């Protein structure tokens, strides 16, 4: 079975998500921004979600994590929780 690990930043607005994505593209640390801005408890671990398989996260997450490029920041991804920036750190 496919496994992946990822980290994310959860915020309330698409605009804030885009702004953080721009900051990361400009060299800001994903982990630092997660600690400062993410409303998910994982923010304190730099947004790390650990390893998981298909179906363990919400559908919108699964679609990105199991289909998009590893090592790039994806988003904004809208879920019932808000807007996410997602970075797939590994997939096997």
N, C-alpha and C positions, 0 to 999 in steps of 0.2 A: 504494500500500500504506500502511496505517496505521502511523504511527511514534509512539513515546511516549518520554518521559524520566521517570525516577522516582528517588527516593532511598529508602533503607531503613535500618532498624536491626535487626540480627540478635542475638537472645539465646537462652539455653538454656531458659527457662521461660515458660509462658503468663502466670504471675503477674507476672514482671518486665516482660513486654511490656505488660500492662495498666497497671502502675505508671508506666511511661515515657509511655504514651498519656495518662494522667491529668496527668502533669507538663507535657506539651506543651499539652494543653487549658488548663492553668492559666497558660500563657505562656512556658514553657521553650522554648529554641531546639532545634529538631529537629537541626540541625547539631552543636550542642554535645553533645547527648545521644548522637548517633551516635559522635562522637569519643571520648566517655567509656565507652560501654557496648557498642558493636557489636563482635561477634567477626568480622565480615567485614572484609577489607582496605579496602573502600570507606569504612569508618568514618572513616578518616583524611582523606577528602575530604567529610566531613559526610554520608556515606551515599550520595553521588551515584553512580548507575549509568550515567549518560550516556544516549544515545538508542539505542533498539532497536526491532525489529519483532516481530510475533507469532511464537512458536516459538523465540525466542532465549533465553528464560528458562524456568524450570520452569513446568509447567502451572498450579500454584496462583498463581504470580505473574501469568502471562498473564491469567487469569480476572479478577483484580482490576484490573490496569493497563489492560486494554482494555475494561472494562465499567463501572467505578465512577467516581465523581465526581472531577474534577481539582481539586487544591488542598486536598483533605481527607486526614486521616491515617486509613488503613484498617488493620485488624488487631485482634487477632493473626491472622496468616496462618501456618498450619503447613506446613512443607515438610520434606524429608529433612534439611535443614541445621539446623532449629530453628524458632523463632518470630520472625516479622518484623512490624515496623510498616512500612507502605508509604505513601509520599506520591507521588502522580502529579503531576509538576511541569508537564508539557505533553503534549498529544496532538493529532495532526493526521491 
